[in-house]
Amino acid sequence: MIKNDTFLKNGSPVQLISGSFHYYRIHPAYWRDRLLRAQALGLNTIQTYVPWNLHEPTPGKYNWEGYANLTGFLQVAADLGLNVLLRAGPYICGEWDFGGLPWWLAFPGVAGGAKLQLRSTDARFLKLADSWWNVLLPRVAPFLHKNGGPILMVQVENEYGYCGHNREYIRHLLRTARAALGDDVVFYTTDPPSLAEAGSLPGNELYTVVDFGPAADPAEAFKAQAAMNDAGMSPPFCSEFYTGWITHFGEKMANTSADDLVASLQAILQYANGTGSVNFYMAHGGSNWGFWAGSGGTDGDFLPQLTSYDYDAPISEAGGSGQPGIGGKNKFQMIREAISNHTGNALPEEPPLPPAAAFGPVRLTERVSLMDSLPVLAPGDGIPAFKPAAMESYGQQHGVIVYRTVLSVGALIGGGVLDLGEPVHDYAQVMLDGKVVATLERSCPRMVRLPEILVFLSDVTVLEIVVHAMGRNSGGCDWDPKGIVYPNILLNGRVLYNWRVFPIPLSEAPTRLFNSTISTAAASSRHLLGVLHDASLTNQKQHAAQPGGAGVGDAGGDMQPGARDGLEAAQVGRQAAQLGSTGDCKAWPQAGGPVEGPVIFRGYFTVGGSDISERGHPPDTWADIRGWGKGLLWVNGFNLGWYWPLLGPQMRIFVPGPLLHEGSNEILLLEFAQLSDDATVVLEDSPDFFGPGERSGGPAEILT
């Protein structure tokens, strides 16, 4: 509870010295290890988000297994005597896909899909959010402090001030939370000091706290906090004190000043006669596995997050200290010393680091084309679509989506200009008759030149746009659909109709492609035959969809008479403005042999019995992916996330030892951009964040 601007636990004052640990970014076998490190750092409390989209991947279907075992994590914290601050959402940010909101909010089958107003009093959104909380909150209720558990406070929403000033929305969430957990629980909001008034409720309705980094003035921040709370009800608390920062692909790795961090920490702890409370964001970052990494920026500067969420935090991605793979002063030891000096408490020693091993080079000797494997990955003739739509429209959460149409006779005699109308979300390869002829990415012009193709075979040309989606924007204010997001795809100013869409969510590792009885050659043949089977019919439909039946499909059915001249004139203007700038696009830096469409590689490495540690599993390792371009990495069927060494800065992907086992272990790579010269992944015993960092002009700079 709160009294006299002080936190009370069991009637005694307590200063919260907390750190953020996200259970879903840590292998469950390491939860206890990481929380022991929290105590060695000097923490008495941990804070975690709860991502709605992780736990409700489809409407009404819930996931509480593996790294989604929230109550298992809470029990570990309770066993160690740590307090917990639970950030229940429904929106979390956290550089997580869509800020934790479910992708299926955009599915047309959901009431208001893609049209409801996110994070608002829109009744359709509130109904879905309430439904989720009515599952989540009773599940965590036994872990509340009043029930003998570790949870001291529960956060409602997150940094809402960035998106809205709708107090009735916050009040609705607060009513739902109180109905489930009781009126005697401390509920709080978090916003930057300048946005607290917009993101929270004034007075005693709930407890308003603030977040800021080492550059801010704690006194000014806590003054803004106190202005939102009733007198005596505002213990100074920074719920996100930034130990490092976000890193996107193509940037230098975050490497912030340890000296500035500790100086600001001391000011917080000493504030208000030594009662200031703090939460380190992050104390330990962990990993963005699978497709969970979010993104930032805009279409003009799309910024996907790294697979590593190391964050330059005091406890590294693999549990170490001293900023491994980054450089700089040891934040862990400096923070630990500052906390010990402030509290006067002797702290437990930092636990031994989990063992790591360099298993060496692994040759990926097997390969199969993703496009040749469509009969296995997306059986059938695809989803018919008069015009293409975003992947959510087809019930797809993530992965790859293929859009295919057949061009009319002579459509590319003399070449052509393909215009997607809006930037692709997020990266695409344009294929003609099975060959990659162009690439597109979200931060570059949406138009590409296509080569001349003379009439051949059945006098048709097959156009395929292969889109792979990265994380949705984690800002949480707007929708971020994936795939092709504009229906009118133009070729030389005329709309293309009659598509076939093939969703490939890659929810499971594509191991079965290597076990399929369909050989590569047979799959390739079947793919081409499947395309050509309805080519004549599709071609006729392209003709029928336009006046006169000449050329490719156009906008005749959608436009007023006489409007075509304006459309084609605008097309010419866009070509002049956009095609001339494509040379500045660095979406696909070429450093080796190009891939003819996405290719999946497989190889194996062996873990010996002598490699098994006293923890009962193999050591950690890092997959060095230098020489590859961009893609996804699986180990023993577990999706470790994206790699992109062409941009960096992350050059090695962390592989937790509990994912491995004695004997043969499988590595799969889905490569989009370029082939490794020797198709090899090297397993090393340390991280490396000193990649190209093209957006910032070179390897990471060490700041102390």
Secondary structure, DSSP 8 states (H G I E B T S, - for coil): -EETTEEEETTEEE--EEEEE-GGGS-GGGHHHHHHHHHHHT-SEEEEE--HHHH-SBTTB---SGGG-HHHHHHHHHHTT-EEEEE--S---TTBGGGG--GGGG-TTSTTTTTS-TTSS-HHHHHHHHHHHHHHHHHHGGGBGGGTSSEEEEE-SSSGGGT---HHHHHHHHHHHHHHH-TTSEEEEEE-GGGHHHHS--TTSSEEEEEE-TTS-HHHHHHHHHHHS-TT----EEEEEESS---BTTS------HHHHHHHHHHHHHHHHHT-EEEEEEEE--B--TT-B-EEEETTEEEEB-SB--TT-SB-TTS-SS-TTT-SS-HHHHHHHHHHHHH------------B---EEEE--EEEETTTTHHHHS-SS-EEESS--BGGGGT--SSEEEEEEEE-TTTTTT-EEEE-SS--BSEEEEEETTEEEEEEETTS-SEEEE------TTT-EEEEEEEE----BTT-SS----B---S--EETTEE---EEEEEE---S-TTHHHH-SS-HHHHHHHHHHHHHHTHHHHHHHHHHTSGGG-SS--SGGGS-TTHHHHHHHHHHHHHHHHGGGGGG--SS--SS-B-SS-EEEEEEEEE-GGG--TTSS--BEEEE-TT--SEEEEETTEEEEEE-TTT-S--EEEE-GGG--SEEEEEEEEESSB--SS-EEEEESS----S--GGGTSS-----
